[in-house]
């Protein structure tokens, strides 16, 4: 499970829409294993933006900065997000071929133009990619506020 604040989801959606018609991307920092909670979303440039609208390469400088920022803390780089300007939120063949780190969560944002030609976020899905097996596993996304509300109503 991937837990995000509504505000984090909104900031990712805005960045994805701003990147349209190219793919946008960013890093997710957080904590937890089975339940991964995002504590920070770091914006990053897509280095392949000029090479088409079906690929991304997250700026490695941002990854290095993130690894430095979490060193010695309980936080880690838990995954990344990128957008698909064709509106799909499933990993592409290119994504699967680039999934070097099986522990990372891939949050994919489907963006598409509305009737007036303005980019809109149409869906968000999270996955884990097993490159060697060529398989994709769905990861449930939960909004932190909703989760907190549920915990208050049904204390354990
Ligand atoms: Zn993709």
Backbone and ligand atoms as CSV (ligand in chain L), in Angstrom:
chain,resi,resn,atom,element,x,y,z
A,1,UNK,N,N,0.837,-1.194,0.000
A,1,UNK,CA,C,0.000,0.000,0.000
A,1,UNK,C,C,0.879,1.254,0.000
A,2,UNK,N,N,0.428,2.243,-0.729
A,2,UNK,CA,C,1.135,3.520,-0.801
A,2,UNK,C,C,0.219,4.590,-0.213
A,3,UNK,N,N,0.698,5.256,0.838
A,3,UNK,CA,C,-0.123,6.267,1.498
A,3,UNK,C,C,0.417,7.657,1.186
A,4,UNK,N,N,-0.441,8.486,0.645
A,4,UNK,CA,C,-0.064,9.853,0.268
A,4,UNK,C,C,-1.055,10.843,0.863
A,5,UNK,N,N,-0.584,12.033,1.192
A,5,UNK,CA,C,-1.482,13.107,1.600
A,5,UNK,C,C,-2.208,13.614,0.350
A,6,UNK,N,N,-3.425,14.086,0.538
A,6,UNK,CA,C,-4.186,14.638,-0.583
A,6,UNK,C,C,-3.385,15.754,-1.265
A,7,UNK,N,N,-2.682,16.538,-0.435
A,7,UNK,CA,C,-1.872,17.653,-0.953
A,7,UNK,C,C,-0.722,17.144,-1.838
A,8,UNK,N,N,-0.122,16.025,-1.438
A,8,UNK,CA,C,0.961,15.450,-2.250
A,8,UNK,C,C,0.414,14.950,-3.583
A,9,UNK,N,N,-0.766,14.320,-3.533
A,9,UNK,CA,C,-1.372,13.830,-4.779
A,9,UNK,C,C,-1.690,15.001,-5.699
A,10,UNK,N,N,-2.169,16.096,-5.099
A,10,UNK,CA,C,-2.518,17.264,-5.906
A,10,UNK,C,C,-1.271,17.888,-6.529
A,11,UNK,N,N,-0.162,17.896,-5.772
A,11,UNK,CA,C,1.053,18.508,-6.316
A,11,UNK,C,C,1.624,17.653,-7.446
A,12,UNK,N,N,1.496,16.330,-7.317
A,12,UNK,CA,C,1.957,15.435,-8.388
A,12,UNK,C,C,1.078,15.636,-9.634
A,13,UNK,N,N,-0.226,15.725,-9.419
A,13,UNK,CA,C,-1.142,15.928,-10.554
A,13,UNK,C,C,-0.827,17.238,-11.272
A,14,UNK,N,N,-0.558,18.307,-10.504
A,14,UNK,CA,C,-0.240,19.612,-11.115
A,14,UNK,C,C,1.033,19.528,-11.935
A,15,UNK,N,N,2.053,18.863,-11.372
A,15,UNK,CA,C,3.331,18.753,-12.082
A,15,UNK,C,C,3.171,17.925,-13.347
A,16,UNK,N,N,2.359,16.868,-13.276
A,16,UNK,CA,C,2.128,16.018,-14.450
A,16,UNK,C,C,1.421,16.810,-15.544
A,17,UNK,N,N,0.456,17.632,-15.122
A,17,UNK,CA,C,-0.285,18.437,-16.103
A,17,UNK,C,C,0.612,19.507,-16.714
A,18,UNK,N,N,1.511,20.072,-15.895
A,18,UNK,CA,C,2.427,21.105,-16.404
A,18,UNK,C,C,3.402,20.514,-17.419
A,19,UNK,N,N,3.746,19.236,-17.242
A,19,UNK,CA,C,4.709,18.594,-18.147
A,19,UNK,C,C,4.069,18.180,-19.469
A,20,UNK,N,N,2.748,17.998,-19.460
A,20,UNK,CA,C,2.037,17.561,-20.667
A,20,UNK,C,C,2.333,18.488,-21.827
A,21,UNK,N,N,2.576,18.057,-23.083
A,21,UNK,CA,C,2.377,16.688,-23.566
A,21,UNK,C,C,3.585,15.764,-23.386
A,22,UNK,N,N,4.608,16.201,-22.613
A,22,UNK,CA,C,5.708,15.284,-22.307
A,22,UNK,C,C,5.394,14.549,-21.014
A,23,UNK,N,N,6.265,13.627,-20.656
A,23,UNK,CA,C,6.126,12.932,-19.381
A,23,UNK,C,C,6.813,13.761,-18.299
A,24,UNK,N,N,6.145,13.920,-17.166
A,24,UNK,CA,C,6.767,14.549,-16.009
A,24,UNK,C,C,7.206,13.458,-15.054
A,25,UNK,N,N,8.059,13.820,-14.087
A,25,UNK,CA,C,8.491,12.807,-13.125
A,25,UNK,C,C,8.964,13.462,-11.835
A,26,UNK,N,N,9.083,12.658,-10.801
A,26,UNK,CA,C,9.561,13.144,-9.516
A,26,UNK,C,C,9.829,11.964,-8.604
A,27,UNK,N,N,10.496,12.256,-7.491
A,27,UNK,CA,C,10.877,11.193,-6.557
A,27,UNK,C,C,9.957,11.182,-5.348
A,28,UNK,N,N,9.760,9.987,-4.806
A,28,UNK,CA,C,8.952,9.840,-3.596
A,28,UNK,C,C,9.856,9.381,-2.458
A,29,UNK,N,N,9.868,10.165,-1.392
A,29,UNK,CA,C,10.630,9.806,-0.201
A,29,UNK,C,C,9.637,9.429,0.879
A,30,UNK,N,N,9.985,8.423,1.656
A,30,UNK,CA,C,9.027,8.013,2.673
A,30,UNK,C,C,9.588,6.979,3.607
A,31,UNK,N,N,8.678,6.229,4.206
A,31,UNK,CA,C,9.058,5.266,5.222
A,31,UNK,C,C,8.080,4.089,5.187
A,32,UNK,N,N,8.487,2.978,5.782
A,32,UNK,CA,C,7.612,1.802,5.851
A,32,UNK,C,C,7.922,0.818,4.742
A,33,UNK,N,N,7.499,-0.424,4.966
A,33,UNK,CA,C,7.744,-1.476,3.969
A,33,UNK,C,C,6.437,-1.971,3.377
A,34,UNK,N,N,5.596,-2.590,4.232
A,34,UNK,CA,C,4.335,-3.119,3.712
A,34,UNK,C,C,3.385,-1.959,3.424
A,35,UNK,N,N,3.332,-1.040,4.379
A,35,UNK,CA,C,2.577,0.191,4.175
A,35,UNK,C,C,3.604,1.300,4.001
A,36,UNK,N,N,3.734,1.790,2.799
A,36,UNK,CA,C,4.732,2.814,2.489
A,36,UNK,C,C,4.062,4.185,2.555
A,37,UNK,N,N,4.550,5.018,3.466
A,37,UNK,CA,C,3.975,6.348,3.625
A,37,UNK,C,C,4.924,7.381,3.035
A,38,UNK,N,N,4.416,8.175,2.129
A,38,UNK,CA,C,5.232,9.206,1.493
A,38,UNK,C,C,5.310,10.417,2.418
A,39,UNK,N,N,6.543,10.878,2.666
A,39,UNK,CA,C,6.723,12.056,3.509
A,39,UNK,C,C,7.097,13.283,2.684
A,40,UNK,N,N,7.623,13.040,1.493
A,40,UNK,CA,C,8.059,14.178,0.678
A,40,UNK,C,C,8.075,13.784,-0.794
A,41,UNK,N,N,7.626,14.689,-1.619
A,41,UNK,CA,C,7.684,14.495,-3.073
A,41,UNK,C,C,8.710,15.492,-3.600
A,42,UNK,N,N,9.736,14.980,-4.272
A,42,UNK,CA,C,10.771,15.873,-4.813
A,42,UNK,C,C,10.573,16.026,-6.317
A,43,UNK,N,N,10.427,17.257,-6.779
A,43,UNK,CA,C,10.292,17.458,-8.217
A,43,UNK,C,C,11.596,17.110,-8.924
A,44,UNK,N,N,11.498,16.621,-10.150
A,44,UNK,CA,C,12.699,16.308,-10.913
A,44,UNK,C,C,12.446,16.596,-12.383
A,45,UNK,N,N,13.517,16.892,-13.085
A,45,UNK,CA,C,13.391,17.107,-14.526
A,45,UNK,C,C,13.430,15.769,-15.241
A,46,UNK,N,N,12.651,15.690,-16.315
A,46,UNK,CA,C,12.706,14.534,-17.204
A,46,UNK,C,C,13.775,14.835,-18.254
A,47,UNK,N,N,14.896,14.117,-18.177
A,47,UNK,CA,C,16.018,14.403,-19.072
A,47,UNK,C,C,15.709,14.019,-20.518
A,48,UNK,N,N,14.676,13.195,-20.724
A,48,UNK,CA,C,14.346,12.749,-22.085
A,48,UNK,C,C,13.152,13.507,-22.658
A,49,UNK,N,N,12.816,14.625,-22.032
A,49,UNK,CA,C,11.625,15.359,-22.444
A,49,UNK,C,C,11.644,15.686,-23.946
A,50,UNK,N,N,12.837,16.006,-24.463
A,50,UNK,CA,C,12.946,16.417,-25.871
A,50,UNK,C,C,12.909,15.228,-26.823
A,51,UNK,N,N,12.971,14.033,-26.277
A,51,UNK,CA,C,13.099,12.854,-27.146
A,51,UNK,C,C,11.793,12.092,-27.356
A,52,UNK,N,N,10.700,12.747,-27.093
A,52,UNK,CA,C,9.412,12.093,-27.332
A,52,UNK,C,C,8.559,12.152,-26.093
A,53,UNK,N,N,7.283,11.781,-26.239
A,53,UNK,CA,C,6.356,11.901,-25.118
A,53,UNK,C,C,6.029,10.540,-24.522
A,54,UNK,N,N,6.922,9.569,-24.711
A,54,UNK,CA,C,6.644,8.234,-24.196
A,54,UNK,C,C,7.784,7.700,-23.351
A,55,UNK,N,N,8.608,8.582,-22.833
A,55,UNK,CA,C,9.736,8.107,-22.018
A,55,UNK,C,C,10.167,9.168,-21.009
A,56,UNK,N,N,10.852,8.703,-19.983
A,56,UNK,CA,C,11.387,9.649,-19.014
A,56,UNK,C,C,12.676,9.089,-18.444
A,57,UNK,N,N,13.523,10.003,-18.040
A,57,UNK,CA,C,14.690,9.640,-17.246
A,57,UNK,C,C,14.823,10.695,-16.181
A,58,UNK,N,N,14.621,10.244,-14.950
A,58,UNK,CA,C,14.670,11.157,-13.830
A,58,UNK,C,C,16.094,11.665,-13.649
A,59,UNK,N,N,16.242,12.965,-13.486
A,59,UNK,CA,C,17.562,13.580,-13.331
A,59,UNK,C,C,18.318,12.910,-12.174
A,60,UNK,N,N,19.435,12.251,-12.460
A,60,UNK,CA,C,20.164,11.551,-11.393
A,60,UNK,C,C,20.654,12.481,-10.290
A,61,UNK,N,N,20.830,13.760,-10.605
A,61,UNK,CA,C,21.268,14.714,-9.574
A,61,UNK,C,C,20.224,14.802,-8.465
A,62,UNK,N,N,18.952,14.685,-8.838
A,62,UNK,CA,C,17.874,14.736,-7.838
A,62,UNK,C,C,17.910,13.466,-6.987
A,63,UNK,N,N,18.176,12.340,-7.633
A,63,UNK,CA,C,18.278,11.079,-6.888
A,63,UNK,C,C,19.427,11.151,-5.878
A,64,UNK,N,N,20.574,11.679,-6.317
A,64,UNK,CA,C,21.722,11.798,-5.401
A,64,UNK,C,C,21.378,12.722,-4.236
A,65,UNK,N,N,20.740,13.836,-4.555
A,65,UNK,CA,C,20.363,14.800,-3.507
A,65,UNK,C,C,19.412,14.144,-2.514
A,66,UNK,N,N,18.496,13.325,-3.039
A,66,UNK,CA,C,17.524,12.644,-2.174
A,66,UNK,C,C,18.231,11.640,-1.270
A,67,UNK,N,N,19.153,10.869,-1.845
A,67,UNK,CA,C,19.875,9.870,-1.043
A,67,UNK,C,C,20.681,10.553,0.055
A,68,UNK,N,N,21.260,11.715,-0.270
A,68,UNK,CA,C,22.011,12.481,0.732
A,68,UNK,C,C,21.088,12.962,1.842
A,69,UNK,N,N,19.908,13.434,1.431
A,69,UNK,CA,C,18.959,14.013,2.395
A,69,UNK,C,C,18.442,12.972,3.388
A,70,UNK,N,N,18.336,11.714,2.960
A,70,UNK,CA,C,17.754,10.695,3.849
A,70,UNK,C,C,18.816,9.911,4.630
A,71,UNK,N,N,20.089,10.116,4.280
A,71,UNK,CA,C,21.150,9.353,4.939
A,71,UNK,C,C,21.089,9.559,6.459
A,72,UNK,N,N,21.125,8.464,7.188
A,72,UNK,CA,C,21.117,8.561,8.648
A,72,UNK,C,C,19.728,8.780,9.237
A,73,UNK,N,N,18.706,8.731,8.414
A,73,UNK,CA,C,17.340,8.876,8.925
A,73,UNK,C,C,16.584,7.569,8.656
A,74,UNK,N,N,15.360,7.510,9.128
A,74,UNK,CA,C,14.540,6.323,8.860
A,74,UNK,C,C,13.882,6.408,7.478
A,75,UNK,N,N,14.104,7.537,6.821
A,75,UNK,CA,C,13.484,7.729,5.504
A,75,UNK,C,C,14.331,7.114,4.406
A,76,UNK,N,N,13.710,6.858,3.267
A,76,UNK,CA,C,14.452,6.385,2.101
A,76,UNK,C,C,13.694,6.778,0.834
A,77,UNK,N,N,14.349,6.586,-0.278
A,77,UNK,CA,C,13.660,6.795,-1.551
A,77,UNK,C,C,12.772,5.574,-1.746
A,78,UNK,N,N,11.455,5.782,-1.686
A,78,UNK,CA,C,10.527,4.641,-1.755
A,78,UNK,C,C,10.018,4.396,-3.169
A,79,UNK,N,N,10.198,5.388,-4.024
A,79,UNK,CA,C,9.721,5.210,-5.390
A,79,UNK,C,C,9.782,6.505,-6.162
A,80,UNK,N,N,9.081,6.523,-7.275
A,80,UNK,CA,C,9.023,7.732,-8.095
A,80,UNK,C,C,7.686,7.763,-8.809
A,81,UNK,N,N,7.378,8.919,-9.333
A,81,UNK,CA,C,6.176,9.033,-10.155
A,81,UNK,C,C,6.592,9.521,-11.528
A,82,UNK,N,N,5.833,9.144,-12.536
A,82,UNK,CA,C,5.965,9.764,-13.847
A,82,UNK,C,C,4.603,9.737,-14.507
A,83,UNK,N,N,4.453,10.547,-15.538
A,83,UNK,CA,C,3.132,10.658,-16.155
A,83,UNK,C,C,3.136,10.059,-17.554
A,84,UNK,N,N,1.950,9.659,-17.972
A,84,UNK,CA,C,1.727,9.172,-19.334
A,84,UNK,C,C,0.756,10.140,-20.013
A,85,UNK,N,N,1.261,10.895,-20.980
A,85,UNK,CA,C,0.405,11.911,-21.633
A,85,UNK,C,C,-0.723,11.317,-22.476
A,86,UNK,N,N,-0.761,10.000,-22.625
A,86,UNK,CA,C,-1.886,9.397,-23.365
A,86,UNK,C,C,-3.004,8.976,-22.418
A,87,UNK,N,N,-2.861,9.294,-21.132
A,87,UNK,CA,C,-3.924,9.028,-20.172
A,87,UNK,C,C,-3.844,7.680,-19.470
A,88,UNK,N,N,-2.958,6.805,-19.925
A,88,UNK,CA,C,-2.892,5.483,-19.286
A,88,UNK,C,C,-2.062,5.559,-17.996
A,89,UNK,N,N,-2.340,4.669,-17.074
A,89,UNK,CA,C,-1.586,4.658,-15.817
A,89,UNK,C,C,-0.971,3.292,-15.556
A,90,UNK,N,N,-0.844,2.506,-16.626
A,90,UNK,CA,C,-0.194,1.197,-16.522
A,90,UNK,C,C,1.223,1.323,-17.072
A,91,UNK,N,N,2.161,0.528,-16.541
A,91,UNK,CA,C,3.537,0.612,-17.021
A,91,UNK,C,C,3.633,0.226,-18.498
A,92,UNK,N,N,4.433,0.959,-19.237
A,92,UNK,CA,C,4.661,0.647,-20.644
A,92,UNK,C,C,5.772,-0.395,-20.743
A,93,UNK,N,N,5.970,-0.931,-21.953
A,93,UNK,CA,C,7.065,-1.887,-22.175
A,93,UNK,C,C,8.397,-1.221,-21.848
A,94,UNK,N,N,8.512,0.074,-22.187
A,94,UNK,CA,C,9.735,0.834,-21.877
A,94,UNK,C,C,9.945,0.900,-20.367
A,95,UNK,N,N,8.851,1.143,-19.626
A,95,UNK,CA,C,8.945,1.204,-18.161
A,95,UNK,C,C,9.481,-0.115,-17.608
A,96,UNK,N,N,8.891,-1.203,-18.062
A,96,UNK,CA,C,9.269,-2.516,-17.549
A,96,UNK,C,C,10.744,-2.809,-17.852
A,97,UNK,N,N,11.192,-2.402,-19.039
A,97,UNK,CA,C,12.589,-2.636,-19.428
A,97,UNK,C,C,13.549,-1.828,-18.565
A,98,UNK,N,N,13.041,-0.725,-17.958
A,98,UNK,CA,C,13.908,0.156,-17.158
A,98,UNK,C,C,13.769,-0.068,-15.658
A,99,UNK,N,N,13.012,-1.073,-15.277
A,99,UNK,CA,C,12.752,-1.283,-13.848
A,99,UNK,C,C,13.909,-2.044,-13.202
A,100,UNK,N,N,14.967,-1.327,-12.930
A,100,UNK,CA,C,16.182,-1.943,-12.379
A,100,UNK,C,C,16.058,-2.245,-10.899
A,101,UNK,N,N,15.203,-1.481,-10.213
A,101,UNK,CA,C,15.155,-1.578,-8.749
A,101,UNK,C,C,13.780,-2.101,-8.333
A,102,UNK,N,N,13.669,-3.418,-8.118
A,102,UNK,CA,C,12.345,-4.015,-7.877
A,102,UNK,C,C,11.653,-3.531,-6.609
A,103,UNK,N,N,12.417,-2.924,-5.673
A,103,UNK,CA,C,11.795,-2.481,-4.427
A,103,UNK,C,C,11.091,-1.129,-4.567
A,104,UNK,N,N,11.359,-0.434,-5.654
A,104,UNK,CA,C,10.762,0.889,-5.823
A,104,UNK,C,C,9.310,0.806,-6.285
A,105,UNK,N,N,8.511,1.735,-5.775
A,105,UNK,CA,C,7.127,1.846,-6.227
A,105,UNK,C,C,7.076,2.808,-7.411
A,106,UNK,N,N,6.369,2.400,-8.435
A,106,UNK,CA,C,6.164,3.238,-9.617
A,106,UNK,C,C,4.752,3.800,-9.553
A,107,UNK,N,N,4.656,5.090,-9.312
A,107,UNK,CA,C,3.354,5.758,-9.335
A,107,UNK,C,C,3.206,6.359,-10.733
A,108,UNK,N,N,2.173,5.964,-11.442
A,108,UNK,CA,C,1.996,6.458,-12.809
A,108,UNK,C,C,0.726,7.289,-12.900
A,109,UNK,N,N,0.886,8.476,-13.476
A,109,UNK,CA,C,-0.197,9.445,-13.568
A,109,UNK,C,C,-0.629,9.537,-15.022
A,110,UNK,N,N,-1.871,9.226,-15.299
A,110,UNK,CA,C,-2.400,9.356,-16.657
A,110,UNK,C,C,-2.930,10.766,-16.853
A,111,UNK,N,N,-2.353,11.485,-17.830
A,111,UNK,CA,C,-2.833,12.831,-18.133
A,111,UNK,C,C,-3.368,12.834,-19.564
A,112,UNK,N,N,-4.377,13.634,-19.799
A,112,UNK,CA,C,-4.931,13.731,-21.148
A,112,UNK,C,C,-5.574,15.106,-21.287
A,113,UNK,N,N,-5.702,15.562,-22.525
A,113,UNK,CA,C,-6.301,16.879,-22.765
A,113,UNK,C,C,-7.819,16.790,-22.647
A,114,UNK,N,N,-8.415,17.807,-22.036
A,114,UNK,CA,C,-9.880,17.850,-21.978
A,114,UNK,C,C,-10.409,18.462,-23.287
A,115,UNK,N,N,-11.716,18.684,-23.360
A,115,UNK,CA,C,-12.327,19.194,-24.583
A,115,UNK,C,C,-11.734,20.514,-25.048
A,116,UNK,N,N,-11.219,21.311,-24.088
A,116,UNK,CA,C,-10.650,22.613,-24.426
A,116,UNK,C,C,-9.146,22.526,-24.677
A,117,UNK,N,N,-8.612,21.297,-24.686
A,117,UNK,CA,C,-7.180,21.133,-24.960
A,117,UNK,C,C,-6.300,21.337,-23.744
A,118,UNK,N,N,-6.911,21.431,-22.572
A,118,UNK,CA,C,-6.115,21.598,-21.350
A,118,UNK,C,C,-5.808,20.240,-20.731
A,119,UNK,N,N,-4.548,20.030,-20.310
A,119,UNK,CA,C,-4.209,18.736,-19.710
A,119,UNK,C,C,-4.885,18.531,-18.359
A,120,UNK,N,N,-5.388,17.328,-18.157
A,120,UNK,CA,C,-6.040,16.957,-16.907
A,120,UNK,C,C,-5.482,15.619,-16.441
A,121,UNK,N,N,-5.394,15.458,-15.133
A,121,UNK,CA,C,-5.026,14.147,-14.609
A,121,UNK,C,C,-6.278,13.276,-14.610
A,122,UNK,N,N,-6.212,12.140,-15.288
A,122,UNK,CA,C,-7.399,11.292,-15.362
A,122,UNK,C,C,-7.327,10.083,-14.434
A,123,UNK,N,N,-6.125,9.644,-14.102
A,123,UNK,CA,C,-6.006,8.542,-13.145
A,123,UNK,C,C,-4.586,8.469,-12.590
A,124,UNK,N,N,-4.474,7.806,-11.433
A,124,UNK,CA,C,-3.180,7.570,-10.787
A,124,UNK,C,C,-3.182,6.138,-10.307
A,125,UNK,N,N,-2.143,5.400,-10.663
A,125,UNK,CA,C,-2.035,4.025,-10.187
A,125,UNK,C,C,-0.611,3.752,-9.755
A,126,UNK,N,N,-0.461,2.864,-8.787
A,126,UNK,CA,C,0.875,2.517,-8.292
A,126,UNK,C,C,1.153,1.049,-8.590
A,127,UNK,N,N,2.415,0.759,-8.843
A,127,UNK,CA,C,2.815,-0.593,-9.235
A,127,UNK,C,C,4.196,-0.912,-8.669
A,128,UNK,N,N,4.454,-2.213,-8.600
A,128,UNK,CA,C,5.818,-2.698,-8.450
A,128,UNK,C,C,6.120,-3.491,-9.708
A,129,UNK,N,N,7.301,-3.319,-10.250
A,129,UNK,CA,C,7.652,-3.946,-11.509
A,129,UNK,C,C,8.727,-5.005,-11.282
A,130,UNK,N,N,8.415,-6.213,-11.711
A,130,UNK,CA,C,9.412,-7.287,-11.652
A,130,UNK,C,C,9.926,-7.485,-13.073
A,131,UNK,N,N,11.059,-6.857,-13.328
A,131,UNK,CA,C,11.595,-6.825,-14.682
A,131,UNK,C,C,11.979,-8.232,-15.158
A,132,UNK,N,N,12.620,-9.002,-14.291
A,132,UNK,CA,C,13.102,-10.331,-14.694
A,132,UNK,C,C,11.941,-11.257,-15.050
A,133,UNK,N,N,10.864,-11.167,-14.278
A,133,UNK,CA,C,9.706,-12.022,-14.557
A,133,UNK,C,C,8.766,-11.372,-15.575
A,134,UNK,N,N,9.040,-10.105,-15.916
A,134,UNK,CA,C,8.170,-9.393,-16.854
A,134,UNK,C,C,6.777,-9.176,-16.303
A,135,UNK,N,N,6.698,-9.008,-14.976
A,135,UNK,CA,C,5.369,-8.872,-14.353
A,135,UNK,C,C,5.200,-7.546,-13.633
A,136,UNK,N,N,3.945,-7.156,-13.516
A,136,UNK,CA,C,3.588,-5.909,-12.848
A,136,UNK,C,C,2.619,-6.236,-11.720
A,137,UNK,N,N,2.885,-5.703,-10.540
A,137,UNK,CA,C,1.996,-5.920,-9.397
A,137,UNK,C,C,1.345,-4.591,-9.014
A,138,UNK,N,N,0.049,-4.614,-8.831
A,138,UNK,CA,C,-0.655,-3.392,-8.438
A,138,UNK,C,C,-0.391,-3.093,-6.969
A,139,UNK,N,N,-0.191,-1.831,-6.650
A,139,UNK,CA,C,-0.035,-1.376,-5.265
A,139,UNK,C,C,-1.204,-0.432,-4.987
A,140,UNK,N,N,-1.929,-0.720,-3.916
A,140,UNK,CA,C,-3.092,0.114,-3.598
A,140,UNK,C,C,-2.635,1.497,-3.130
A,141,UNK,N,N,-3.340,2.530,-3.574
A,141,UNK,CA,C,-3.043,3.898,-3.137
A,141,UNK,C,C,-4.108,4.300,-2.129
A,142,UNK,N,N,-3.664,4.863,-1.018
A,142,UNK,CA,C,-4.642,5.363,-0.063
A,142,UNK,C,C,-4.292,6.801,0.306
A,143,UNK,N,N,-5.332,7.618,0.437
A,143,UNK,CA,C,-5.139,9.003,0.840
A,143,UNK,C,C,-4.988,9.026,2.360
A,144,UNK,N,N,-3.922,9.670,2.849
A,144,UNK,CA,C,-3.604,9.641,4.285
A,144,UNK,C,C,-4.762,10.153,5.139
A,145,UNK,N,N,-5.416,11.214,4.697
A,145,UNK,CA,C,-6.501,11.801,5.486
A,145,UNK,C,C,-7.657,10.804,5.652
A,146,UNK,N,N,-7.929,10.064,4.590
A,146,UNK,CA,C,-9.020,9.096,4.635
A,146,UNK,C,C,-8.661,7.957,5.595
A,147,UNK,N,N,-7.391,7.573,5.539
A,147,UNK,CA,C,-6.889,6.508,6.388
A,147,UNK,C,C,-6.982,6.903,7.866
A,148,UNK,N,N,-6.603,8.155,8.163
A,148,UNK,CA,C,-6.648,8.653,9.539
A,148,UNK,C,C,-8.090,8.695,10.032
A,149,UNK,N,N,-8.987,9.092,9.177
A,149,UNK,CA,C,-10.403,9.186,9.521
A,149,UNK,C,C,-10.943,7.788,9.854
A,150,UNK,N,N,-10.549,6.821,9.042
A,150,UNK,CA,C,-10.997,5.444,9.235
A,150,UNK,C,C,-10.460,4.897,10.570
A,151,UNK,N,N,-9.196,5.207,10.875
A,151,UNK,CA,C,-8.582,4.745,12.114
A,151,UNK,C,C,-9.286,5.329,13.331
A,152,UNK,N,N,-9.759,6.579,13.213
A,152,UNK,CA,C,-10.453,7.228,14.329
A,152,UNK,C,C,-11.822,6.591,14.554
A,153,UNK,N,N,-12.445,6.163,13.479
A,153,UNK,CA,C,-13.784,5.587,13.576
A,153,UNK,C,C,-13.736,4.131,14.043
A,154,UNK,N,N,-12.672,3.448,13.644
A,154,UNK,CA,C,-12.555,2.028,13.982
A,154,UNK,C,C,-11.236,1.771,14.697
A,155,UNK,N,N,-11.095,2.257,15.946
A,155,UNK,CA,C,-9.814,2.080,16.646
A,155,UNK,C,C,-9.526,0.596,16.890
A,156,UNK,N,N,-8.240,0.260,16.839
A,156,UNK,CA,C,-7.889,-1.157,17.035
A,156,UNK,C,C,-7.434,-1.398,18.472
L,1,ZN,ZN,ZN,5.804,5.080,-18.298
